[in-house]
Amino acid sequence: MASQQTEASAVAASAAKAQAVTAAAPATSATLAGVRFPVNIGQAAQLSGVSAKMLRYYESLGLLRQVARTDSGYRQYSAADVHTLRFIKRARNLGFAMADITELVNLWHNRSRTSASVKRIAQQHLDELAERIAAMQTLQRSLQALLCDCQGDERPECPILDDLAGVTDTLPP
């Protein structure tokens, strides 16, 4: 919970930078051709593959520019907004943290960026993934060893349960 609040604070701070970026988002993809913009939140959610709830959340974090509204208060999303939502979704699918996504969105919109800044973020994420994969492989090997030690028969003795309980061979029964 605290890490989510910390991440949300970092995202909010970075979002202020996103509002300062005045460059337009890159051109939208061809899959948006034929769609009449602006679109409502349901259509934007469908076009981007992001739920309406997450769309509002990303907007609250400042990942989208100030979205236009009708006189009735309904949100109206542009093609650039939908494209930004697709960008965010792809970054989330690659496992980037929201703070990193905020920075990546800012860099994407900033035409004077350097690719070195983007590469630094991606490399840091790749390094973190490698660490997590190594830890998971260690867990896999440990569990595999426990499975090999267990007879899996009708007897009550089970080295898997013994290991989970912290029982070792050096302790008396």
CORCOR-V761487 format. One record per residue. N is the residue number from 1. RES is the residue in three letters. D_FIRST is the distance of its C-alpha to the first C-alpha in Angstrom with 1 decimal. Layout:
BEGIN
<<N;RES;D_FIRST> <N;RES;D_FIRST>>
END
This chain:
BEGIN
<<1;MET;0.0> <2;ALA;3.8> <3;SER;5.4> <4;GLN;5.1> <5;GLN;6.4> <6;THR;8.7> <7;GLU;9.8> <8;ALA;10.5> <9;SER;12.4> <10;ALA;14.3> <11;VAL;15.1> <12;ALA;16.4> <13;ALA;18.5> <14;SER;19.9> <15;ALA;20.6> <16;ALA;23.0> <17;LYS;24.9> <18;ALA;25.1> <19;GLN;26.8> <20;ALA;29.4> <21;VAL;30.5> <22;THR;33.6> <23;ALA;34.7> <24;ALA;34.7> <25;ALA;32.7> <26;PRO;34.8> <27;ALA;37.1> <28;THR;35.7> <29;SER;36.5> <30;ALA;39.6> <31;THR;37.7> <32;LEU;37.2> <33;ALA;41.0> <34;GLY;42.6> <35;VAL;39.6> <36;ARG;40.5> <37;PHE;37.9> <38;PRO;36.2> <39;VAL;34.3> <40;ASN;32.2> <41;ILE;28.5> <42;GLY;29.5> <43;GLN;31.9> <44;ALA;29.5> <45;ALA;26.9> <46;GLN;29.7> <47;LEU;31.2> <48;SER;27.9> <49;GLY;26.4> <50;VAL;23.2> <51;SER;22.4> <52;ALA;23.1> <53;LYS;19.6> <54;MET;18.3> <55;LEU;21.3> <56;ARG;20.4> <57;TYR;16.8> <58;TYR;18.5> <59;GLU;21.0> <60;SER;18.6> <61;LEU;17.2> <62;GLY;20.9> <63;LEU;21.4> <64;LEU;24.5> <65;ARG;27.2> <66;GLN;27.9> <67;VAL;28.9> <68;ALA;32.3> <69;ARG;32.7> <70;THR;35.8> <71;ASP;37.6> <72;SER;35.9> <73;GLY;32.4> <74;TYR;31.7> <75;ARG;30.0> <76;GLN;32.3> <77;TYR;31.2> <78;SER;33.5> <79;ALA;34.2> <80;ALA;32.4> <81;ASP;29.3> <82;VAL;29.5> <83;HIS;30.2> <84;THR;27.1> <85;LEU;25.0> <86;ARG;26.7> <87;PHE;25.9> <88;ILE;22.2> <89;LYS;22.4> <90;ARG;24.3> <91;ALA;22.0> <92;ARG;19.0> <93;ASN;21.4> <94;LEU;22.1> <95;GLY;18.5> <96;PHE;18.1> <97;ALA;14.7> <98;MET;14.6> <99;ALA;15.6> <100;ASP;18.5> <101;ILE;19.5> <102;THR;19.8> <103;GLU;22.0> <104;LEU;23.9> <105;VAL;24.6> <106;ASN;25.9> <107;LEU;28.1> <108;TRP;29.3> <109;HIS;30.5> <110;ASN;32.0> <111;ARG;35.4> <112;SER;36.0> <113;ARG;33.1> <114;THR;34.0> <115;SER;33.1> <116;ALA;32.3> <117;SER;29.1> <118;VAL;28.1> <119;LYS;29.2> <120;ARG;27.2> <121;ILE;23.9> <122;ALA;25.1> <123;GLN;26.3> <124;GLN;23.1> <125;HIS;21.3> <126;LEU;24.2> <127;ASP;24.0> <128;GLU;20.4> <129;LEU;21.4> <130;ALA;24.4> <131;GLU;22.4> <132;ARG;20.2> <133;ILE;23.4> <134;ALA;25.2> <135;ALA;22.6> <136;MET;22.9> <137;GLN;26.7> <138;THR;26.7> <139;LEU;24.9> <140;GLN;27.5> <141;ARG;30.3> <142;SER;29.3> <143;LEU;29.0> <144;GLN;32.3> <145;ALA;34.0> <146;LEU;32.9> <147;LEU;34.2> <148;CYS;37.5> <149;ASP;37.9> <150;CYS;37.5> <151;GLN;40.7> <152;GLY;39.2> <153;ASP;42.3> <154;GLU;43.2> <155;ARG;42.8> <156;PRO;39.9> <157;GLU;39.2> <158;CYS;36.1> <159;PRO;34.9> <160;ILE;31.6> <161;LEU;30.8> <162;ASP;32.4> <163;ASP;30.1> <164;LEU;27.0> <165;ALA;28.3> <166;GLY;29.1> <167;VAL;32.8> <168;THR;35.1> <169;ASP;38.9> <170;THR;39.6> <171;LEU;38.5> <172;PRO;41.3> <173;PRO;41.0>>
END
